[in-house]
Amino acid sequence: MTQEEVIAYALGDKLPQQASTTAAAPAPLLTKRELEVVALIAAGMSNKQIAASLVISQRTAESHVENILTKMGLTSRTQIVAWHSRQEEGP
Protein backbone atom coordinates (compact mmCIF):
# COMPACT_ATOMS: atom_id res chain seq x y z
CA MET A 1 0.00 0.00 0.00
CA THR A 2 1.18 3.50 -0.69
CA GLN A 3 1.47 6.04 2.10
CA GLU A 4 -1.70 7.74 0.90
CA GLU A 5 -3.56 4.41 0.90
CA VAL A 6 -2.36 3.62 4.44
CA ILE A 7 -3.58 7.00 5.66
CA ALA A 8 -6.93 6.64 3.92
CA TYR A 9 -7.22 3.11 5.25
CA ALA A 10 -6.45 4.19 8.82
CA LEU A 11 -9.00 6.97 8.59
CA GLY A 12 -11.66 4.57 7.34
CA ASP A 13 -11.83 5.84 3.77
CA LYS A 14 -12.57 3.35 1.01
CA LEU A 15 -9.57 2.08 -0.91
CA PRO A 16 -9.56 1.66 -4.65
CA GLN A 17 -10.62 -1.87 -5.65
CA GLN A 18 -7.09 -2.87 -6.65
CA ALA A 19 -5.60 -1.88 -3.30
CA SER A 20 -8.31 -3.54 -1.25
CA THR A 21 -7.23 -6.99 -2.42
CA THR A 22 -3.90 -6.54 -0.64
CA ALA A 23 -5.30 -4.84 2.46
CA ALA A 24 -4.79 -7.91 4.67
CA ALA A 25 -1.06 -8.09 4.03
CA PRO A 26 1.19 -6.65 6.73
CA ALA A 27 2.86 -3.38 5.91
CA PRO A 28 6.18 -4.40 4.33
CA LEU A 29 7.86 -1.28 5.64
CA LEU A 30 7.48 -2.28 9.31
CA THR A 31 9.96 -4.56 11.04
CA LYS A 32 8.88 -7.66 12.93
CA ARG A 33 9.38 -5.81 16.22
CA GLU A 34 7.37 -2.83 15.00
CA LEU A 35 4.52 -5.18 14.04
CA GLU A 36 4.66 -6.60 17.58
CA VAL A 37 4.41 -3.07 18.95
CA VAL A 38 1.45 -2.36 16.65
CA ALA A 39 -0.36 -5.40 18.07
CA LEU A 40 0.34 -4.26 21.64
CA ILE A 41 -0.89 -0.73 20.85
CA ALA A 42 -4.04 -2.29 19.41
CA ALA A 43 -4.43 -4.24 22.65
CA GLY A 44 -4.58 -0.89 24.45
CA MET A 45 -1.15 -0.93 26.04
CA SER A 46 0.74 2.23 26.99
CA ASN A 47 4.40 2.68 26.09
CA LYS A 48 5.33 1.68 29.64
CA GLN A 49 3.28 -1.53 29.37
CA ILE A 50 4.74 -2.28 25.93
CA ALA A 51 8.24 -1.87 27.35
CA ALA A 52 7.50 -4.27 30.20
CA SER A 53 5.89 -6.81 27.87
CA LEU A 54 8.81 -6.79 25.42
CA VAL A 55 11.48 -6.41 28.12
CA ILE A 56 12.83 -3.19 26.61
CA SER A 57 13.22 0.31 27.99
CA GLN A 58 10.30 2.70 27.87
CA ARG A 59 12.34 5.01 25.64
CA THR A 60 12.90 2.15 23.17
CA ALA A 61 9.16 1.46 23.13
CA GLU A 62 8.55 5.17 22.49
CA SER A 63 11.05 5.07 19.62
CA HIS A 64 9.26 2.09 18.07
CA VAL A 65 5.94 3.95 18.25
CA GLU A 66 7.50 7.08 16.72
CA ASN A 67 9.05 5.00 13.92
CA ILE A 68 5.73 3.29 13.18
CA LEU A 69 3.91 6.61 12.98
CA THR A 70 6.59 8.07 10.72
CA LYS A 71 6.88 5.06 8.41
CA MET A 72 3.13 4.79 7.96
CA GLY A 73 2.55 8.53 7.69
CA LEU A 74 0.14 8.48 10.63
CA THR A 75 -0.29 10.98 13.45
CA SER A 76 -1.91 9.04 16.29
CA ARG A 77 -2.06 5.72 18.06
CA THR A 78 -5.75 5.59 17.17
CA GLN A 79 -4.83 5.47 13.49
CA ILE A 80 -2.42 2.61 14.24
CA VAL A 81 -5.25 0.73 15.98
CA ALA A 82 -7.59 1.34 13.03
CA TRP A 83 -4.98 0.05 10.58
CA HIS A 84 -4.31 -3.01 12.73
CA SER A 85 -7.99 -3.87 13.10
CA ARG A 86 -8.43 -3.78 9.34
CA GLN A 87 -5.42 -6.05 8.92
CA GLU A 88 -7.06 -8.51 11.30
CA GLU A 89 -10.35 -8.42 9.37
CA GLY A 90 -8.76 -9.57 6.13
CA PRO A 91 -10.14 -9.05 2.61
N, C-alpha and C positions, 0 to 999 in steps of 0.2 A: 504494500500500500504506500502511496505517496504521503508526504507530510500533510498535504491538504486533505487527503482522504482520511487519515488518522484523526485529524482535528474534527472533521465533519462527523466521523463515526463516533468519536467520544462525546460530541454534542448532541447526538441522536439524529443527525440529518441522514437522509437516505443516500446511499452510495449508488453510483452508476451500476447497472446490471453486471458489467464485466468485473468490477472490483468486488461485488458482493459474493462472488463465487470463491474468493480467496480470503474472505473475512475471518474464517476460523483459524487460519494459520497464524502462529505466533509472529510477532514483529521480528524480522530478521536482524534488525539493528540493535536489539537488546541482548545482553549477555545472559548466560544461564542464571547467574546470581541476580541480575536485575529482574529477570522474570520471577525469581523466587520472591524478591522484594515486592513486585507488583501483586503477587498472590497474597502476601501478608498485608499490604495496604488494603486490598479488597476485603480481607477478613476483618478490617477495622482496627488494625494495630497502629499504635503511634510509633514514631522513630525509636523511642526508648524500648518499646516492646519488641520491635523488629530486631534491634541490636541484641537484646537478651536472647531472642529465639535463634538467631544466627550466630551467636557467640562472637560478635564484633562490637567495636566501639560505637557509641551513639553518633559520633561525628562521621564514621564510615557509613552508617545507615543513612544519615542525612545526605551524604555525598551520592549514594546510590539513588536516592529519591530525586535529587537535583539533576543527576545524569539522565534519569528516565524522563523527567519533564522536558529537559532540553532536547534529547534525542527524538522524542515523539512530538515536539512542538506544542506541548500542553502547558497549562498554567496552574492547574490545581490537582490535588489528590482525588477530588471527585471525578475529574475527567479520566484519571487513571482507572478508577473503579468502574466507570462506565465502559471504558475500552475492554477491561478484563471481563466484565460480565457478558459482553457481546462475544468475546472469544470463547467463553464457556458455553454459550448457546449453540454455536456452530452455524452452518449454513441454513 
